[in-house]
Amino acid sequence: MKNKTTAFLLWAFLGLFSAHRFYTGKTGSAIFYLLTLQLLGIGWIIDVFLIGTWVDQYNTNIELKTIRTTTMANSVQQN
């Protein structure tokens, strides 16, 4: 599970290096942002409004994967 506080701190202190995007699983866009200098700084500012949603999405995806794995394991045990 990812933490919003950690993501915001990464944005504030290591945002130039896209640390917050890597942390939230946005690897492709993180590399793109690195190559374009955070879209000349504009992308870095926009990201502060998106980080919370990214963390929520990441955590939801992890929870869904866990539920699927547990459900599949239980199904196999019952058969």
C-alpha positions as CSV (number, residue, x, y, z in Angstrom):
1,M,0.0,0.0,0.0
2,K,1.2,3.4,-0.9
3,N,0.9,6.5,1.3
4,K,-0.3,9.9,0.2
5,T,2.1,11.7,2.5
6,T,5.1,9.9,1.1
7,A,3.9,10.7,-2.5
8,F,3.5,14.4,-1.7
9,L,6.9,14.5,0.0
10,L,8.5,12.8,-3.0
11,W,6.7,15.4,-5.2
12,A,8.0,18.3,-3.1
13,F,11.6,17.2,-2.8
14,L,12.3,14.9,-5.7
15,G,9.6,15.9,-8.1
16,L,12.2,17.1,-10.6
17,F,13.3,13.5,-10.9
18,S,9.6,12.2,-11.2
19,A,10.0,10.3,-7.9
20,H,6.3,10.7,-7.1
21,R,5.4,9.2,-10.5
22,F,7.7,6.2,-10.1
23,Y,6.3,5.7,-6.6
24,T,2.7,5.6,-7.8
25,G,3.4,3.2,-10.6
26,K,3.4,5.7,-13.4
27,T,6.7,4.6,-14.9
28,G,6.1,5.4,-18.5
29,S,5.0,9.0,-17.8
30,A,7.8,9.4,-15.2
31,I,10.4,8.7,-17.9
32,F,8.6,11.0,-20.3
33,Y,8.5,13.8,-17.7
34,L,12.2,13.2,-16.9
35,L,13.1,13.7,-20.6
36,T,10.9,16.9,-20.9
37,L,12.0,18.5,-17.6
38,Q,8.6,17.9,-16.1
39,L,7.0,19.5,-19.2
40,L,9.1,22.6,-18.5
41,G,7.8,22.7,-14.9
42,I,4.1,22.8,-15.8
43,G,3.6,19.1,-15.3
44,W,5.2,19.2,-11.9
45,I,2.6,21.8,-10.8
46,I,-0.3,19.8,-12.3
47,D,0.9,16.6,-10.6
48,V,0.2,18.0,-7.1
49,F,-3.6,17.9,-7.9
50,L,-3.4,14.3,-9.2
51,I,-1.1,12.5,-6.7
52,G,-3.9,11.7,-4.3
53,T,-6.0,10.0,-7.0
54,W,-2.9,8.1,-8.2
55,V,-2.3,6.7,-4.7
56,D,-5.9,5.7,-4.4
57,Q,-5.9,4.0,-7.8
58,Y,-2.7,2.1,-7.0
59,N,-4.0,0.9,-3.6
60,T,-7.3,-0.1,-5.2
61,N,-5.5,-2.2,-7.8
62,I,-3.4,-3.9,-5.2
63,E,-6.5,-4.7,-3.1
64,L,-8.3,-6.1,-6.2
65,K,-5.3,-8.3,-7.1
66,T,-5.2,-9.6,-3.5
67,I,-9.0,-10.4,-3.6
68,R,-8.6,-12.2,-6.9
69,T,-5.7,-14.2,-5.7
70,T,-7.5,-15.1,-2.5
71,T,-10.6,-16.1,-4.4
72,M,-8.7,-18.2,-6.8
73,A,-6.8,-19.9,-4.0
74,N,-10.0,-20.7,-2.1
75,S,-11.6,-22.0,-5.3
76,V,-8.7,-24.4,-5.9
77,Q,-8.8,-25.6,-2.3
78,Q,-12.6,-26.4,-2.6
79,N,-12.0,-28.5,-5.7
